[in-house]
Amino acid sequence: MLRKPKSLYFRLARDTVGVMVIRVLSMGLGFVVSVVLARLLGVREFGLYSLAMSVLSLLVVLATFGFPRLLVREIAAYRVKGKWSLIRGLLRFAQRTSLLASLSIALLGWLALWLLSDRFSGETLQVLALAFLALPFWALLQLHGEALRGFEQILAGQWVSTVMRPLSFLLLVGAAWLFAGRMSDASLALGLHILAAGIALAFAFYFLRSQLIRSVPSNAVSQNIAVWVRSAFSLALLALLNLIPQHAGILMLGWMRSPEEVGLYKVAYQTASLIPFGLMAVNTAIAPTLAQLYAVGDKTKLRKIMLTASATATAFALPLVLLFTFKGKWFLNLAFGEAFSESSTALAIITGGQLVNTATGPVGLLLIMSGHENKATLSIGIGSTVNLIFNLAFISLWGINGAAAAFAISISITMLLYTYFVLRILRAGPSTSGGVE
């Protein structure tokens, strides 16, 4: 049974505030990482580092195979229904499958680099090889963090997956700069990032193991592999499509233009990514509750939570929207240095897309938590196709501003499609729990 309304809303408010604090810290750390690396590495090396991180982000989706969001949804639903053995079975299956997939992808990646070594510079080969090495650490860290969210350990899950890694990385960068006097190599930065991910993974493993001992009363393991694989495949496709608008601009600029333009665009995109921090905090806090409310058919509370979440996210976004639109060049010059201030037009364009993303609220999350990932996949599929087509057309004409326009247009289309499907779901008759079985 779900808790009483007052208890439910109090818990959501508490978790949202807590996650906002962690998100502010996380995004602040991420932004500081970008500032520090941009200043230490310079435009070209920062561009190579950004290229490798984008490749890694895409590969993590393949390695985790949709399990992160599946863990949040199914653990939340299994807990409501007391299916403890399925929780253990799902966790074990997700961990083993993702580890095997990440190792296999890394080996295939290294083989591909060896076969195509004459087509890449030595620096590019180094950073891509390190990206493959980082893959198992990133994949397992993401799984453990999302599993903690499914247990409603929202703050612990966010801490290990979004704060400990960048915090450890900054400390390691500081130590390297202190002892070496400089850090101008993208490969060294990636190596330190791998070490930081290993530190965060050790803590995540400890927290999840402790949570299992405390809250799962049975050591029995049951499996429902066919259902899990089917749902995970849909969620993996959805997650991969979600990454296209985020990383296609970087990858296609690297292919069609130069590492310098990759670095400039990355700075603009990273800065505009601060805008939806309120939305991400709300999404993190309410994800298990959306799954539970949909499972018991309480659409009245769903509507209230969705409207409140959208309003909260927009209120937090507006000051940054105004700053980046009207004073973007000043901010980029202050934070990253004069060499990056020419990204200001791209920053203003991306800001427009992020405003639409924030104002529409957690519509994509509700589609996933309610088992309607097919509608979410269709929406992001259309948006991602638009993104790729517009990137091809616009980058050759306008460089980083073209990539920014492709992102803003495609994310607006995706969010409007999400909103259309959510309105249909919330207006429909009483739901069943079939979407989260």
C-alpha positions in Angstrom: 0.0 0.0 0.0 1.1 3.6 -0.6 1.4 5.9 2.3 -1.3 8.4 3.2 -1.4 11.6 1.0 0.3 13.8 3.6 3.0 11.3 4.2 3.5 10.9 0.4 3.7 14.6 -0.3 6.0 15.2 2.6 8.3 12.5 1.5 8.3 13.8 -2.1 9.0 17.3 -0.9 11.8 16.2 1.4 13.4 14.0 -1.3 13.0 16.7 -4.0 14.7 19.3 -1.8 17.4 16.8 -0.9 18.0 15.8 -4.5 18.0 19.5 -5.5 20.8 20.1 -3.1 22.7 17.1 -4.5 21.9 18.1 -8.1 23.1 21.6 -7.5 26.3 20.1 -6.0 26.5 17.6 -8.9 25.9 20.0 -11.7 28.1 22.5 -10.0 30.9 20.0 -9.8 30.3 19.0 -13.4 30.5 22.6 -14.5 33.7 23.2 -12.4 35.2 20.1 -14.1 34.5 21.6 -17.5 35.9 24.9 -16.4 39.0 23.4 -14.9 39.7 21.1 -17.9 39.0 23.8 -20.5 41.5 26.1 -18.8 44.1 23.4 -18.2 43.8 21.5 -21.5 43.1 24.3 -24.0 40.5 24.2 -26.8 42.0 21.3 -28.8 42.8 18.9 -25.9 39.4 19.7 -24.3 37.8 18.9 -27.6 39.5 15.5 -27.7 38.5 14.8 -24.1 34.8 15.8 -24.9 34.8 13.6 -27.9 35.9 10.6 -25.9 33.3 11.3 -23.2 30.6 11.4 -25.8 31.6 8.1 -27.2 31.7 6.7 -23.7 28.2 8.0 -22.9 26.8 6.2 -26.0 28.6 3.0 -25.2 27.3 3.0 -21.6 23.7 2.8 -23.0 24.6 -0.3 -25.0 26.4 -1.9 -22.0 23.6 -1.3 -19.5 21.0 -2.4 -22.0 18.1 -0.4 -20.5 18.5 -1.9 -17.1 19.0 1.4 -15.1 15.5 2.7 -15.7 14.1 -0.8 -15.5 15.6 -1.3 -12.1 14.0 1.9 -10.8 10.6 1.0 -12.2 10.5 -2.7 -11.3 12.1 -2.6 -7.9 9.6 0.1 -6.9 6.7 -2.0 -8.2 8.0 -5.3 -6.7 8.4 -3.6 -3.3 4.7 -2.6 -3.4 3.7 -6.1 -4.2 6.2 -7.9 -1.9 7.9 -9.8 -4.7 11.3 -9.8 -2.9 12.8 -12.8 -4.8 12.3 -11.0 -8.1 14.2 -8.0 -6.8 17.2 -10.1 -6.1 16.9 -11.9 -9.4 16.6 -8.7 -11.4 19.6 -7.1 -9.7 21.8 -10.2 -10.3 20.7 -10.5 -13.9 21.3 -6.8 -14.6 24.7 -6.7 -13.1 26.0 -9.9 -14.8 24.6 -8.9 -18.2 25.9 -5.4 -18.1 29.4 -6.5 -17.0 29.6 -9.0 -19.8 28.3 -6.5 -22.3 30.7 -3.8 -21.3 33.8 -6.1 -21.4 32.7 -7.4 -24.8 32.2 -3.9 -26.2 35.6 -2.8 -24.8 37.4 -5.7 -26.5 35.6 -5.0 -29.8 36.4 -1.3 -29.6 40.1 -2.0 -29.0 40.1 -4.3 -32.0 38.4 -1.7 -34.2 40.9 0.9 -33.1 43.8 -1.4 -34.0 42.3 -2.2 -37.5 41.6 1.5 -38.2 44.7 2.9 -36.5 45.9 4.5 -39.8 42.7 6.7 -39.9 43.1 8.3 -36.5 45.8 10.5 -34.9 47.8 9.0 -32.0 46.1 11.4 -29.6 42.6 10.3 -30.8 43.5 6.6 -30.5 44.7 7.1 -26.9 41.6 8.9 -25.7 39.2 6.4 -27.4 41.1 3.4 -26.0 40.8 4.9 -22.5 37.0 5.5 -23.1 36.6 1.7 -23.7 38.6 1.0 -20.6 36.3 3.2 -18.6 33.1 1.5 -19.8 32.7 -1.3 -17.2 33.2 1.2 -14.3 30.6 3.7 -15.7 28.1 0.9 -16.5 28.2 -0.7 -13.0 28.1 2.7 -11.3 25.0 3.6 -13.1 23.2 0.3 -12.3 24.0 0.6 -8.6 22.8 4.2 -8.4 19.5 3.5 -10.1 18.9 0.4 -8.0 19.2 2.5 -4.9 16.6 4.9 -6.4 14.2 1.9 -6.8 14.6 1.3 -3.1 13.6 5.0 -2.5 17.2 5.6 -1.3 17.1 8.7 -3.6 19.8 10.7 -1.9 22.3 7.8 -1.5 21.8 6.8 -5.2 22.3 10.3 -6.4 25.3 10.9 -4.1 27.3 7.9 -5.4 26.4 8.2 -9.0 26.5 12.0 -9.6 28.6 13.6 -6.8 31.3 11.2 -5.8 32.8 10.7 -9.2 33.2 14.3 -10.2 34.3 15.2 -6.7 36.9 12.4 -6.6 38.0 13.5 -10.1 38.6 17.1 -9.1 40.6 16.0 -6.1 42.7 13.8 -8.4 43.2 16.6 -10.9 44.2 18.9 -8.1 46.8 16.3 -6.9 48.1 15.8 -10.4 48.5 19.5 -11.0 50.1 20.0 -7.6 52.8 17.3 -8.2 53.3 17.8 -11.9 52.8 21.5 -12.1 50.5 21.3 -15.2 48.0 19.0 -16.9 47.7 19.6 -20.7 47.0 16.0 -21.8 43.4 14.7 -22.5 44.6 11.1 -21.9 45.8 11.9 -18.4 42.4 13.5 -17.7 40.6 10.4 -18.8 42.8 8.1 -16.8 42.1 10.2 -13.6 38.4 10.0 -14.5 38.5 6.2 -14.6 40.2 6.1 -11.2 37.5 8.4 -9.8 34.8 6.2 -11.2 36.4 3.2 -9.4 36.3 5.0 -6.1 32.6 5.9 -6.5 31.7 2.4 -7.6 33.2 0.9 -4.4 30.9 3.1 -2.3 27.9 2.4 -4.5 28.5 -1.4 -4.1 28.6 -1.0 -0.3 25.4 1.1 -0.1 23.4 -1.3 -2.3 24.6 -4.4 -0.4 23.6 -2.7 2.9 20.2 -1.8 1.5 19.5 -5.4 0.4 20.4 -6.8 3.8 18.1 -4.3 5.5 15.1 -4.2 3.3 14.8 -7.5 1.3 13.6 -10.2 3.7 14.3 -13.2 1.5 17.5 -14.6 0.1 15.5 -16.5 -2.6 16.1 -15.5 -6.2 13.4 -15.7 -8.9 13.7 -14.7 -12.5 11.4 -13.4 -15.2 14.1 -13.0 -17.8 11.8 -12.9 -20.9 9.8 -10.0 -19.5 13.0 -8.2 -18.3 14.8 -8.5 -21.6 11.8 -7.3 -23.6 11.3 -4.2 -21.4 15.1 -3.6 -21.1 15.4 -3.7 -24.9 12.7 -1.0 -25.3 14.3 1.1 -22.6 17.8 0.7 -24.1 16.6 1.9 -27.4 14.9 4.8 -25.7 18.0 5.7 -23.8 20.2 5.5 -26.9 17.8 7.7 -28.8 17.8 10.1 -25.9 21.6 10.4 -26.2 21.5 11.4 -29.9 20.4 15.0 -29.3 22.9 15.3 -26.5 26.0 14.0 -28.3 25.3 14.0 -32.1 26.4 17.6 -32.3 29.7 16.9 -30.6 30.4 13.7 -32.7 29.4 15.3 -36.0 31.4 18.4 -35.4 34.4 16.1 -34.7 33.7 14.3 -37.9 32.8 17.3 -40.2 34.8 20.2 -38.6 37.6 20.2 -36.0 38.4 19.4 -32.3 38.5 23.1 -31.6 34.8 23.5 -32.6 34.0 20.4 -30.6 35.5 22.2 -27.5 33.5 25.4 -28.2 30.2 23.6 -28.7 30.8 21.4 -25.6 31.2 24.5 -23.5 28.0 26.0 -24.7 26.1 22.7 -24.3 27.5 22.1 -20.8 26.6 25.6 -19.7 23.0 25.3 -21.0 22.7 21.9 -19.3 22.6 23.8 -15.9 19.1 25.1 -16.9 17.1 21.8 -16.3 18.7 21.0 -13.0 15.4 21.6 -11.2 13.7 19.2 -13.5 16.3 16.5 -13.1 16.1 16.9 -9.3 12.3 16.5 -9.4 12.5 13.6 -11.8 14.9 11.8 -9.6 12.8 12.2 -6.5 9.4 11.3 -8.0 10.3 8.4 -10.3 9.4 5.5 -7.9 6.2 7.3 -6.8 5.1 7.8 -10.4 5.5 4.0 -11.0 3.6 3.2 -7.8 0.7 5.7 -8.4 0.2 4.4 -11.9 0.4 0.8 -10.6 -2.6 1.5 -8.3 -4.5 3.6 -10.8 -4.4 6.9 -8.8 -4.4 9.4 -11.7 -5.6 12.3 -9.6 -2.4 12.3 -7.6 -0.4 11.8 -10.8 -1.9 14.9 -12.3 -1.1 17.0 -9.2 2.4 15.7 -9.0 3.1 16.4 -12.7 1.8 20.0 -12.5 3.7 20.7 -9.4 6.9 19.2 -10.8 6.6 21.3 -14.0 6.0 24.5 -12.1 8.9 23.9 -9.8 11.4 23.0 -12.6 10.4 26.1 -14.6 10.8 28.4 -11.6 14.3 27.2 -11.0 15.2 27.5 -14.7 14.1 31.0 -15.5 17.0 33.0 -13.9 19.6 30.9 -15.9 17.6 31.3 -19.1 17.7 35.1 -18.8 21.4 35.1 -17.9 22.5 32.8 -20.7 20.3 34.6 -23.3 21.3 38.2 -22.6 24.6 37.9 -20.8 26.0 34.6 -22.3 29.2 36.1 -23.7 30.1 37.7 -20.4 29.4 34.5 -18.5 31.5 32.3 -20.9 34.4 34.8 -20.8 34.3 34.9 -17.0 34.0 31.1 -16.5 36.0 29.6 -19.3 38.2 32.4 -20.7 38.1 34.6 -23.7 38.8 31.8 -26.2 35.4 30.2 -25.4 33.3 33.4 -25.5 32.5 33.0 -29.2 30.2 30.1 -28.1 27.7 32.7 -26.8 25.3 32.5 -29.8 25.2 28.7 -29.6 24.6 29.0 -25.9 21.6 31.3 -26.5 20.1 28.9 -29.1 20.6 25.8 -26.8 19.0 27.7 -23.9 15.8 28.1 -25.9 15.6 24.3 -26.4 16.3 23.7 -22.7 13.5 26.1 -21.7 11.0 24.0 -23.6 12.5 20.8 -22.1 12.1 22.2 -18.6 8.6 23.8 -19.0 7.0 20.6 -20.2 8.1 18.9 -17.0 8.6 15.1 -16.3 6.4 13.9 -19.2 9.0 11.5 -20.6 9.6 10.1 -17.2 5.9 9.4 -16.7 5.7 7.5 -20.0 8.6 5.2 -18.8 7.4 4.7 -15.3 3.9 3.9 -16.5 5.1 1.2 -18.9 4.4 3.3 -22.1 8.0 3.3 -23.2 6.9 2.5 -26.7 5.3 6.0 -26.9 8.4 7.6 -25.4 10.6 5.7 -28.0 8.4 6.9 -30.9 8.7 10.5 -29.7 12.4 10.5 -29.1 12.9 8.6 -32.3 11.2 11.3 -34.3 13.2 14.0 -32.4 16.5 12.2 -32.9 15.9 11.7 -36.6 15.2 15.4 -36.9 18.4 16.1 -34.9 20.6 14.0 -37.2 19.2 15.5 -40.4 19.5 19.0 -39.2 23.0 18.5 -37.9 24.1 17.3 -41.3 22.5 20.3 -43.0 23.3 23.0 -40.4 26.8 22.1 -39.3 28.2 22.5 -42.8 26.6 25.9 -43.0 26.9 27.4 -39.5 29.3 25.2 -37.5 28.6 25.2 -33.8 25.6 27.4 -34.2 24.1 24.9 -36.6 24.6 22.1 -34.1 22.9 24.2 -31.5 19.9 24.9 -33.7 19.6 21.2 -34.5 19.5 20.4 -30.7 17.0 23.1 -29.9 14.5 22.2 -32.6 14.8 18.4 -32.0 14.3 18.6 -28.3 11.3 20.9 -28.7 9.7 18.4 -31.0 10.4 15.5 -28.7 9.0 17.2 -25.6 5.8 18.3 -27.4 5.2 14.7 -28.5 5.8 13.5 -24.9 3.3 16.0 -23.7 0.7 14.9 -26.2 0.9 11.2 -25.2 0.9 12.0 -21.4 -2.3 14.1 -21.8 -3.9 11.2 -23.5 -2.9 8.8 -20.7 -4.0 11.0 -17.9 -7.4 11.7 -19.6 -8.0 8.0 -20.1 -10.0 5.7 -17.8 -8.6 3.9 -14.7 -5.2 2.4 -15.4 -4.1 -1.1 -14.5 -0.8 -2.3 -13.1 0.0 -4.2 -16.3 2.5 -1.6 -17.4 4.8 -2.3 -14.5 4.5 -6.0 -14.1 
